[in-house]
Amino acid sequence: MAETPGSPALLAGRRVSLLPRSGGQSHIGTVQAWETVDGRLTVRVATDASGVAALDRHRVWLSPLRRIDQETGITIFAGRAVAEGEEALVLEDLVRLVEDPRRAAVRAAGCLVSLPAAGGPKRTVGTLDLSRGGVRLPVGLGGWTYDDPLELTIHLDTSTIIAVGRILRVELEARAVVLLFDKLEDEDAEAIDRYAIAKLERRMA
């Protein structure tokens, strides 16, 4: 077995989230073993039978469920899942997409957000930054006049979600506002993760 990869995300015993790239809910698993052969990283993950059935032969994103030993930031791998028995998956040809000690969630720009007529004009704007935690939006010439909290309609590539945003700060020089989301439903948070990670993969391709 080779040396441990650059973060402890794949150590045996780590609880991880497996998010299918093509859609559907995430599944939780436990890393059982990993190895690198000829530079190719493979990880065996125990999960329940429903996770094996849903993820077998699909591209997935793997990330640790909780941080340990004072870790900060996020780590995300991409690979192809193949069933090994009824309650285990082997993730083949894993590639590290994200290793960012500063962030709590993967983020991307570019999707559209519709703002209601609640203290300001009804309009749709492009995001400057979006993650499951919140969104950064441009501020028009009239400044930010919208109510707080504000119901936002977020238009992702293949879905639309509703989120309630509350002002964290207004960046006067950058002409931007940062809104934090109230707690999202799991499927909505995962939709934002899927959008952001897919954007990251396209940039790296």
N, C-alpha and C positions, 0 to 999 in steps of 0.2 A: 504493500500500500504506500502511496506517495505521501508527501508532506501535506499537512492541513492547508486548504486554500486560504486566501488572504483574509478571511473573516471567519468567525466561529459559527456562521449561519448553518453550516452543513455538518457540524459535529454530531456524532451519534447521540440520540436522546433529545435533540432540539425539536420542539414543536414548530411546525411550519404550516403556512397557508398555501394551497394549490389553487390557482385561479385559471380557469380555462380561457385561452385566448379567443376562442370563437363564440363565447357567451355561456351563460349558465352560472350557477352559484359556485362559490369557492368551497373547498373541502379541507379539513384539518387532518394533518398526518404527523408522524414522528419519524425523524431520520433514524434509520437502522445502521446503515453503512455507506461509505463512499469510497471511490477509488479513481485514480487517473491512470489511463493506459495510453501510451503514445500521445500524450497531451490532451486526451479526451476525457472529460469528467463525467462520471456516472454516479448516481445516488439512488439508494434503495429507501423507499418511504413506506411505512406501514400506515394504512388508512382503513376505513370501513368498506364493506362490499359495495355500497352505493357509490362511494368515491371512485373505486376501481372501475365500476361499470361506466360511470359518467366520463372518466378521464382517459380511459384506455385508448391509445393511438391518437391522442390529441396533443396539440402544442399547449403547454401550460407555463405559467409564471410561478416561481417558488420564492417565498420570502419568510423569514423567521416571524413567528407569531408574537413573541415577546423578546425584549432585549435582556441580556445577562451581563454580569460583571462590569457594571458601569458603562455598557455600550450606549452609544447615541447614534442617531441617524437611521438610515434604511439600507437594506441590501436586497436586491432582486436578481434572480437568475431566470433564464429562459431555457426550455428544453422540451423534449418529446417524451410523453409518458407511455409506458407499455406495461400491461398487467403481468404480474408474476404471482400466480395463485389468486385466491379470492380476496385477500386483504393486504396486498402489497403492490406497489408500483415501482418500476425502475425508470428513472428519468435519465434519458440518454443525451449525450452531447450538450451538457449544460454550458451556457455562456453567461458570464456575469454582466448584466445590463446596468445596474446601479450599485454604487458603493459611495454613499454620501453621508458623512457624519453630521452634517448640519441640518438635514431635513427629517421631518417626521413622516412624510408621505411623498410619493412621487407626484410631480406636477408638470403641467404643460400649458401652452398658450394656444389661442386660435379659435376655440369654439365660441358660439354666439350665446349671449344671455339677454333675455327680454326683461325689461324693467317696466313695471306697471305704472300707471298714472297715480302715484301716491306721494304727493309732495313735489313731483317733477314731471317732465314730459314722458309719455309712453314711448319707449324706443327700444331698439335692439342694438347691442354693442358687442364687439369682439373682446374676449378676455385677454388680459395681459399675463395672467397666471391663474391656474386652476388646480386645486387638489381636493381630496375628500375633506380637508379641514376648512377650506374657504376659497375666496376668489379675489383677484385684484382687477379692478376695472378702470378704464379711463374716465376722467371727469371732464365734462363739457365746459365751454367758456363761461357758463353761468354758475359754475361751482356745483357742489353736491348738495342738492336740496331735498333728496328723497327721505321719506319717513324711515324711522328705525324702530323695530325691525322691518325688513322689506322682503316680500315674497318674490323670488326669482324663478324664472323658467330657463333652464339650462339645456341647450340644444347640443347633444353629443352626436357623434357620427351616425349611430344607429338607434338612438333612443333620446327621449326628452324626460328630464326629471324636474321636480319642483323642490326648491330648497328655501329655507328662511335664513337670510343673512343679517348679521348685526355688525355695526361699524366697529372695527378695531382701531383704524387710524385713517386720516386723510393726509395724503402726501402732496403738499401744496406745490413744491418745485417740480415734481414729476407729473403733476396734474392727474393723480390717481387716488383711488380709495380702496382700502382693504376691508373686506367683509368676512367675518367668521360665520360658518354655518351652525345652526342648531343641529343637534344630533340627527344624522341621516339614517334612513332605513338601510340595512345591510346591502340590499340589492342596488340601491342608489349609490352608496359609497363605492361598491365594487364596479359599478358602471363608470364612475369617474376614474378609478384606478385603471380600468381596462383602456379607457380613452387615452390617459396620460402615458401608460407604458407602451401602447401601440404607437403613439407619436414618437416616443423615444426610439423604439425599434426601427421605425422608418428613417429617422435621422442617422442611425448607425449603419443602415444597410448600404 
